[in-house]
Amino acid sequence: MKETHRAYLVTWMIVVSSRSFQFHDETVFLAVNVLDRVLARTSVSADCFQLLALVSLLIAAKMVRDALFSRVLTHTSHLIISLFLAVCVCTLLRCL
């Protein structure tokens, strides 16, 4: 992933988190950390960048107990859940 793509994703995450979810700053910081960890270990296709960013926000929100997890389930919920599980598995494999 190019630096410009990452910068776009982080900006998008900040906008979405503040306007749509009203997450705390700590949630966004943690989400960027999750995003960076996944990108460092996994190749992600360009058409999944925003989905990965969204899943990173959801994981961070769950971790800091913002409890807005169910708000984002839309017609792409199966994709969100699949990527959520993939990120969790990637994170767990690192810990083993």
C-alpha positions as CSV (number, residue, x, y, z in Angstrom):
1,M,0.0,0.0,0.0
2,K,1.3,3.4,-0.9
3,E,1.6,6.1,1.7
4,T,-1.0,8.2,-0.1
5,H,-3.5,5.4,0.2
6,R,-2.9,5.0,3.9
7,A,-3.1,8.8,4.4
8,Y,-6.5,8.8,2.5
9,L,-7.7,5.9,4.7
10,V,-6.7,7.5,8.0
11,T,-8.4,10.8,6.9
12,W,-11.5,8.8,5.9
13,M,-11.5,7.0,9.3
14,I,-11.3,10.3,11.1
15,V,-14.2,11.8,9.2
16,V,-16.4,8.7,9.5
17,S,-15.6,8.3,13.2
18,S,-16.4,11.9,14.1
19,R,-19.4,12.5,11.9
20,S,-21.2,9.1,11.8
21,F,-20.2,7.4,15.0
22,Q,-18.9,10.1,17.3
23,F,-16.1,7.9,18.5
24,H,-13.5,9.2,21.0
25,D,-10.1,10.1,19.7
26,E,-8.7,7.0,21.5
27,T,-10.9,4.8,19.3
28,V,-9.5,6.3,16.1
29,F,-5.9,6.0,17.3
30,L,-6.5,2.4,18.1
31,A,-8.2,1.8,14.8
32,V,-5.2,3.2,12.9
33,N,-3.0,1.0,14.9
34,V,-5.1,-2.1,14.0
35,L,-5.0,-1.0,10.3
36,D,-1.2,-0.6,10.4
37,R,-0.8,-4.0,12.0
38,V,-2.9,-5.7,9.4
39,L,-1.3,-3.9,6.5
40,A,2.2,-4.8,7.8
41,R,1.3,-8.5,7.7
42,T,-1.3,-9.0,5.0
43,S,-1.7,-8.0,1.4
44,V,-5.1,-6.3,0.9
45,S,-6.6,-5.5,-2.5
46,A,-7.3,-1.9,-3.3
47,D,-11.1,-2.5,-3.5
48,C,-11.0,-3.6,0.2
49,F,-9.1,-0.7,1.6
50,Q,-12.2,1.2,2.9
51,L,-13.7,-2.0,4.2
52,L,-10.5,-2.8,6.1
53,A,-10.6,0.7,7.5
54,L,-14.2,0.3,8.6
55,V,-13.4,-3.1,10.2
56,S,-10.5,-1.6,12.0
57,L,-12.8,1.1,13.4
58,L,-15.3,-1.6,14.5
59,I,-12.6,-3.6,16.2
60,A,-11.3,-0.5,18.0
61,A,-14.8,0.5,19.1
62,K,-15.4,-2.9,20.5
63,M,-12.0,-2.8,22.3
64,V,-12.8,0.5,24.0
65,R,-16.4,-0.4,24.5
66,D,-18.0,2.4,22.4
67,A,-20.9,0.0,21.8
68,L,-21.9,1.3,18.4
69,F,-21.0,-1.9,16.6
70,S,-24.4,-2.8,15.3
71,R,-25.0,0.5,13.7
72,V,-22.9,-0.1,10.6
73,L,-24.4,-3.4,9.5
74,T,-25.8,-2.8,6.1
75,H,-26.2,-4.7,2.9
76,T,-22.5,-5.5,2.9
77,S,-22.7,-7.0,6.4
78,H,-21.4,-10.4,5.3
79,L,-18.3,-8.7,3.8
80,I,-17.8,-6.7,7.0
81,I,-18.1,-9.8,9.1
82,S,-15.8,-11.8,6.9
83,L,-13.1,-9.1,7.0
84,F,-13.6,-8.6,10.7
85,L,-12.9,-12.3,11.2
86,A,-9.9,-12.2,8.9
87,V,-8.4,-9.3,10.9
88,C,-9.1,-11.1,14.2
89,V,-7.5,-14.3,12.9
90,C,-4.4,-12.3,11.6
91,T,-4.1,-10.7,15.0
92,L,-4.5,-13.9,16.9
93,L,-1.9,-15.7,14.8
94,R,0.6,-13.0,15.6
95,C,0.0,-13.6,19.3
96,L,0.6,-17.4,19.1
